[in-house]
Amino acid sequence: MKHYEVEILDAKTREKLCFLDKIRSGTPPASPSAWTPKLPVGTTATLYFRDLGAQISWVTVFLTEYAGPLFIYLLFYFRVPFIYGHKYDFTSSRHTVVHLACICHSFHYIKRLLETLFVHRFSHGTMPLRNIFKNCTYYWGFAAWMAYYINHPLYTPPTYGAQQVKLALAIFVICQLGNFSIHMALRDLRPAGSKTRKIPYPTKNPFTWLFLLVSCPNYTYEVGSWIGFAIMTQCLPVALFSLVGFTQMTIWAKGKHRSYLKEFRDYPPLRMPIIPFLL
């Protein structure tokens, strides 16, 4: 049995953390620290250690960041005390669009919570703990900001009235159905407990046909949903939330698009990251 030397360095500082000798080569035993792959005689294997810091599961982060907006928005919708003044406590808006907006907003986040529990399959089990604070600040903060104005007693309906609301509702519903369809297609692409990556293709579901043109149609539909919600409510905070979300999802989509191109030589050349033919 041949033995080798192994040095373990800090991945960031390159400082030597540990030096091991008489490490055997061959088939990995129960303890991975007692094994190295087959190497030429006299070789010193170098391993790099990276401290990922405190971690938290993706499911926990998603459930927390999505449950917050659902609860926060309803506080403003029901006008609980100390938000708009005593005389408005637990009063209701006379505008239909306000109630419709609450239904759409609640549906969106209930959908996200259910997808997290029953649809999504995560390739990584955890993420840095700090992400939960960053993500919750973003989602919870914007939810409170937009809910404050949409449910305000002085809120005025959209400029073009019912026609504008109906058009926006149609956009919202179509994009929500599209987003869910893409999530289901991606789920079926990866077996449970697997990290297998495949090229996503359209299915018989018409909402998945957007895969013909973009790599991340789930982001395309997500942005479309918020654009519909912004048109419906004609509320500036919603428009800003849509813009910030679009910017972030574009970054994610470009990253996934590059990964697909790098990993699959036969990746469809017509596809763009998030917006057909443009971006």
C-alpha positions in Angstrom: 0.0 0.0 0.0 1.5 3.3 -1.1 1.2 6.4 1.1 1.2 10.1 0.3 1.5 13.5 1.9 -1.4 16.0 2.0 -1.3 19.6 2.9 -4.4 21.6 3.6 -4.4 25.3 2.9 -6.8 28.2 3.6 -8.5 28.8 0.2 -8.4 32.6 0.8 -5.1 33.3 2.5 -3.2 30.2 1.3 -2.0 29.8 4.9 -1.1 26.2 5.7 -3.7 24.8 8.1 -2.6 21.2 8.4 -0.1 18.7 7.0 -0.8 15.0 6.9 1.6 12.2 6.1 1.2 8.5 5.5 -2.2 8.9 3.8 -3.0 5.8 1.8 -4.1 5.8 -1.8 -6.9 3.8 -3.4 -10.6 3.3 -2.8 -12.1 5.8 -0.3 -12.7 4.3 3.1 -15.5 5.4 5.5 -13.5 8.5 6.5 -12.7 10.7 3.5 -9.8 12.4 5.4 -7.9 9.1 5.3 -7.9 8.8 1.5 -6.4 10.5 -1.6 -6.8 9.6 -5.2 -4.0 7.7 -7.0 -1.1 10.1 -7.5 2.5 9.7 -8.7 5.0 8.6 -6.1 6.5 11.5 -4.3 3.6 13.8 -4.9 2.1 16.0 -2.2 -1.6 16.6 -2.6 -2.9 20.0 -1.8 -6.4 20.6 -0.6 -8.0 24.0 -0.1 -10.3 24.6 2.9 -13.0 27.2 2.6 -15.0 28.3 5.6 -18.6 29.0 4.3 -19.6 30.5 7.7 -23.0 30.0 9.3 -25.4 28.3 6.9 -29.2 28.1 6.7 -31.4 25.9 4.5 -32.9 27.3 1.3 -36.3 26.1 2.3 -36.1 28.1 5.6 -35.0 31.2 3.8 -37.7 31.0 1.2 -40.5 30.3 3.6 -39.4 33.2 5.8 -39.0 35.7 3.0 -42.3 34.8 1.4 -44.4 34.5 4.6 -43.4 38.0 5.6 -44.9 39.9 2.7 -48.1 37.9 2.9 -48.6 38.8 6.6 -47.4 42.4 6.3 -49.6 43.3 3.3 -52.7 42.1 5.2 -51.9 44.3 8.1 -52.2 47.3 5.9 -55.2 45.9 4.0 -57.2 45.5 7.2 -55.9 48.8 8.4 -54.9 47.6 11.9 -54.5 50.4 14.5 -51.5 52.8 14.4 -51.0 52.7 10.6 -53.4 55.3 9.1 -54.9 56.9 12.2 -57.6 56.0 14.7 -60.6 56.9 12.6 -59.5 54.5 9.9 -58.9 51.5 12.2 -60.3 48.3 10.6 -62.1 50.2 7.9 -62.4 49.0 4.3 -61.6 50.7 1.0 -64.5 51.5 -1.3 -62.3 50.8 -4.4 -62.6 47.4 -6.0 -59.1 47.5 -7.3 -57.8 47.6 -3.7 -59.5 44.4 -2.8 -58.4 42.8 -6.1 -54.8 43.9 -5.5 -54.9 42.2 -2.1 -56.2 39.0 -3.6 -53.4 39.0 -6.3 -50.7 39.8 -3.8 -51.8 37.1 -1.4 -52.2 34.6 -4.2 -48.7 35.3 -5.4 -47.0 34.6 -2.1 -49.2 31.7 -1.1 -48.2 30.2 -4.5 -44.5 30.8 -3.7 -44.9 29.2 -0.3 -46.5 26.1 -1.7 -44.0 25.8 -4.5 -41.2 26.0 -1.9 -42.7 23.1 0.0 -43.9 20.9 -2.8 -42.4 21.9 -6.2 -38.8 23.3 -6.0 -35.8 21.0 -5.8 -32.7 22.7 -4.7 -29.3 21.7 -6.0 -27.7 23.1 -2.8 -29.0 22.4 0.6 -27.9 25.6 2.3 -26.9 29.3 1.8 -25.1 31.8 4.0 -27.1 32.8 7.1 -26.7 36.5 6.2 -28.8 36.0 3.1 -32.0 35.6 5.2 -31.5 39.1 6.6 -30.8 40.6 3.2 -33.7 38.8 1.4 -36.2 39.6 4.2 -35.2 43.3 4.2 -35.9 43.4 0.5 -39.2 41.5 0.4 -40.6 42.7 3.7 -39.6 46.3 3.1 -41.1 46.6 -0.3 -44.3 44.8 0.8 -44.8 47.3 3.5 -44.0 50.2 1.2 -46.4 49.2 -1.6 -49.1 48.1 0.9 -49.1 51.4 2.7 -50.0 53.3 -0.5 -52.3 50.8 -2.1 -54.4 50.5 1.0 -54.2 54.1 2.1 -57.6 55.8 2.7 -56.6 58.5 0.2 -55.6 56.0 -2.6 -57.0 56.8 -6.0 -57.8 54.1 -8.6 -55.9 53.9 -11.9 -56.3 56.6 -14.5 -58.2 54.4 -17.0 -60.4 52.7 -14.5 -61.9 49.3 -14.9 -60.4 48.7 -18.4 -56.8 49.3 -17.1 -57.5 47.0 -14.1 -58.9 44.2 -16.3 -55.9 44.3 -18.7 -53.5 44.3 -15.8 -55.3 41.4 -14.1 -55.1 39.4 -17.4 -51.4 40.0 -17.6 -51.0 39.0 -13.9 -53.0 35.8 -14.2 -51.3 34.7 -17.4 -47.8 35.3 -16.0 -48.6 33.5 -12.8 -49.8 30.5 -14.7 -46.7 30.7 -16.9 -44.4 30.9 -13.9 -46.0 27.9 -12.2 -45.8 25.9 -15.5 -42.1 26.6 -15.8 -41.4 25.6 -12.2 -43.2 22.3 -12.8 -41.3 21.7 -16.0 -38.0 22.4 -14.2 -39.0 20.1 -11.4 -39.7 17.2 -13.7 -36.3 17.8 -15.3 -34.5 16.9 -12.1 -35.2 13.6 -10.2 -35.7 13.9 -6.5 -32.4 13.9 -4.6 -30.4 14.4 -7.8 -28.2 17.3 -9.0 -28.6 16.3 -12.6 -28.7 19.1 -15.1 -30.4 18.9 -18.4 -31.4 21.3 -21.1 -35.0 22.4 -20.5 -37.3 22.2 -23.5 -40.9 23.1 -24.1 -43.5 20.6 -23.2 -47.1 20.2 -24.4 -48.1 23.0 -22.0 -48.2 26.2 -24.1 -46.8 28.3 -21.2 -43.5 26.4 -21.5 -43.1 27.3 -25.2 -41.3 30.4 -24.0 -38.3 28.0 -23.6 -37.9 28.3 -27.3 -36.8 31.9 -26.9 -35.3 32.3 -23.4 -33.3 30.3 -20.9 -35.1 31.4 -17.8 -38.8 31.9 -18.7 -39.7 31.6 -15.0 -38.0 35.0 -14.5 -39.7 36.4 -17.6 -43.1 35.4 -16.2 -42.2 36.7 -12.7 -41.3 40.1 -14.0 -44.5 40.1 -16.2 -46.6 39.4 -13.1 -45.2 42.4 -11.3 -45.6 44.6 -14.3 -49.2 43.6 -14.4 -49.6 44.4 -10.7 -48.0 47.8 -11.2 -50.4 48.6 -14.0 -53.3 47.4 -11.9 -52.5 49.5 -8.9 -50.7 52.4 -10.6 -48.4 52.6 -7.6 -44.8 53.9 -7.8 -43.4 51.5 -5.1 -44.7 48.5 -7.1 -43.1 49.8 -10.2 -39.8 50.3 -8.4 -40.1 46.8 -6.9 -40.6 45.5 -10.4 -37.6 47.3 -11.7 -35.3 46.1 -8.9 -36.6 42.6 -9.3 -36.0 42.7 -13.0 -32.5 43.9 -12.6 -31.7 41.1 -10.1 -33.4 38.4 -12.2 -31.5 39.5 -15.3 -28.2 39.0 -13.5 -29.4 35.5 -12.4 -30.7 34.7 -15.9 -27.4 35.7 -17.6 -25.5 33.5 -15.1 -27.7 30.5 -15.8 -27.5 31.2 -19.6 -23.7 31.2 -19.5 -23.8 28.0 -17.5 -26.0 26.3 -20.1 -23.8 27.4 -23.0 -20.7 26.2 -21.2 -22.1 22.9 -20.2 -24.1 21.9 -23.3 -22.6 22.2 -26.7 -25.9 21.6 -28.4 -27.7 24.3 -26.4 -30.3 26.1 -28.6 -28.5 29.2 -30.1 -31.7 31.2 -30.5 -32.3 31.6 -26.8 -31.6 34.7 -24.8 -31.4 34.9 -21.0 -34.7 36.5 -20.1 -36.2 38.7 -22.8 -36.7 37.2 -26.3 -34.4 38.5 -29.0 -33.1 41.3 -26.7 -31.6 40.3 -23.4 
